[in-house]
Structures are given as C-alpha cells and as structure tokens.
C-alpha cells in the first residue's frame, strides 16, 4: 500500500538526514583540526517498483562522501620549524607505537598515512605529530644518501659531532713586492682530539720576485720549525703567464713536500707534518695555482702590508647538538654548535590512485584499502606527489559557511520528512475510521 510506502520512505529520509547532520557536526567540530578532511554526504535512492504505469515509494540512504584528496589551506606556524605541510597530493608515512620492550619503542607492523604534519621531537628523540603518530623516512648513510629500501620511524639523538683533524689549509693573500718587514699569517689547526693550534706562515723576501716561506707551530712536539720552501713569482716577461703569479716552488726543508706538477693551472700546494701529541698530522697547504692570479700573488698595494683574502681550514672541534632542521627535499638534518651538520634521514611522500577510498582512523590517519590502490612511496615533488612546505601545517579543509548552509538544508529536509510521517499517519487513521 502506498500509504505504508510513503511512511517508510519518510522514515528513511529522517534517518538519512540524521546521518547528514552527523557528518556536518563532525566537520564543524574539526574545523580547526590540523590535516582533517571533511566528510560530505551523498544521498542514494532505493526504488521498489517503477515503470511507465506506476512508481511505488522506495527509500533513501545517506552515504559518506570523503574528501581526502581536497587540499586544505597551508598556514605558517611561528616557532615550529619542524612543522610540515604538503602542497599537492601525497601523504606522510607514519607508524603507531604499541608499547615498549626493553626500553625500546615497539611499533605496529601495519602501515599508516596522514596529512597532519605538526611535528615535534618526543622524549625518546622520535619525530611525532600531535596525534602521536611517528613520522617515517628513509635512513641516510654517513654521506647523507638515503636508503630507499628501508622505511622506519625517524629518530635523532643528541650525541656530539666528533672532532675532525685539519687536513687542508687554504691561503689567498697578496705579498707586497716592496715589503720592508716579514709578513706573518697565522693559520688555525685542529688536532684529532679537537684541540686548536696555531701554525705561523712567515714570508721572508729574498730577491726581487723571490720569497722564503717558513712554517712554525709553537705548541708542536718538538717545538721546532716545520720546514721552509722557496717561492718564485713571475715577472711578466713570459707572455704565456701572468705577472705577479706564483711560478716556482723549490728547496723544501723539514717536513715540507713539494707538489709533483708545476705547470700552468696545477695546484700550488705543499704538505707538511706536525705532531701535537697524537702523532704526525699531515696537512696540505693550498696556495692557489701556478701561473694563475689565484691564491698567493705578488702585486703592489698602497700599504706595503700583506693583504689576506682567505685563511680557512677544514678541521672542526667537538660539536654539541644544537637543533634539527628539515629541508624542502625532505632531508632531516642534525645541526651542531661547531657549524657542522649531519643528514640522518629523508622524508618521502606516499601516493594512491584513489586516496578518497582510504580507510579513516583516529588522529587524522588513514590505512590503505583495496579500492585506494597500492601505496607508492616516492621522493618529494616527483611521480605525482606534491612539494614539502616546512614551518607550516595544512589546516582542515572544512568551510564553516558551507557547513552552516548544509545544516539549514538538513534541518528543513528533516522537518519536511516529519510532516510526511504525520500526514501518512493521519491518512492511515482516516482509512481505519472508514468502517465506523
């Protein structure tokens, strides 16, 4: 009977609008939740009988319409340099902790994914978001190259950066041809323990274009001169070389070793050895290139004093942990107070053929389903995934104005269905009373 059918259809309408109201309330409640994806409502009709002669009332059901692939607004977060947002498609791979064993965190073997990138470092050194999911990445080797065969939770520690002994010194300076004193350049050297020492480079003019370079380290063992070497500068008489450039090295003494090649463009570098208590330490002293106006030169100047353009060395002292940073390519780098850094991992992004079919979980997380397709782990900004925006988070993609509009529509539709129920009830009552 159509009266009963209309009553049933109206009741299904009430149920469907109640579910729509639930989706709306969930969206409004999570309008400020980082990485939240709103749930729209799709209505689907059920037909019991329909042809050219008659259409019997059926029913309606409300189904969730997920918007996992809809981008939320990216907002910069002050004071949160580890926060991450994805501009475009893709998800972060995350892990869920299930407890601890022997003091180590144990993780669920299932794979989880999220767009919630409000990352911070927890007490154990892991990178986690506000929902407690652990950010995963490719671990990097000593050279900073990621191992793409392994995906694991990223963990940093606050260990020190071991000191690096100096192996090279780069000198770029101009020696005045009319010098009246012996110019001295002091270079710093770190030994294997990170102790700082000084090596004095004393230049003594011996001829019009000739100098002797003497090396001395006051705190070396024994505290004696490290050696000397004669330097000759070009006069410009040879048109194939530039005047004032370093042309020859000869008569090395002590621990100094001369370069094997002295042609134009060859490295003008000598090596010397010094003992600062940890055994002989070999150091290369780079003075530029032969016959090229680079490194050590001899040109006139107004002060008749040595002009130092560069005095650098590659050693570093002991370094303590000073912070963590994440690059636009996903590299997670530990920084130390000695100016050094070490890349420990790279963050990849994960793509799906149909992300709207992912299974939703607590804490803005997702799991793969057969309908979503396989998880494709790839480098940032490649193979269809978006770019990484550091120091920012992706806001909820909920539009409050739109939700309020849907709320009004759901309320009116619910009220209209109640009217149908009331009217159907009255008509049924009238039918029952026909016998009286």
Secondary structure, 3 states (H helix, E strand, C coil): CHHHHHHHHHHHHHHHHHHHHHHHHHHHHCCCCCCCCCEEEEEEEECCEECCCCEECCEEEEEEEECCCCCCCEEECCCCCCCEEEECCCEEEEEEEEEEECCEEEECCCCEEECCCCCEECCCCEEECCCCEEEEEEEECCCCCECCCCCEECECCCCCECCECCCEEEEEEECCCCCCCCCEEEEEEECCCCCEEEEEEEEEEEECCEEEEEEECCCCCCCCEEEEEEEEECCCCCCCCCCCEEEEEECCCCCCECCCCCCCCCEEEEEEEEECCCCEEEEEEEEEECCCCCEEECCCCCCCCCEEEEEEECCECCECEEEEEECCCCEEEEEECCCCEEEEEECCEEECCCHHHCEEECCCEEECCCCCCCCEEECCCCCCCCEEEECEEECCCCCHHHHHHHHHHHHHHHHHHHHHHHHHHHHHHHHHHHHC
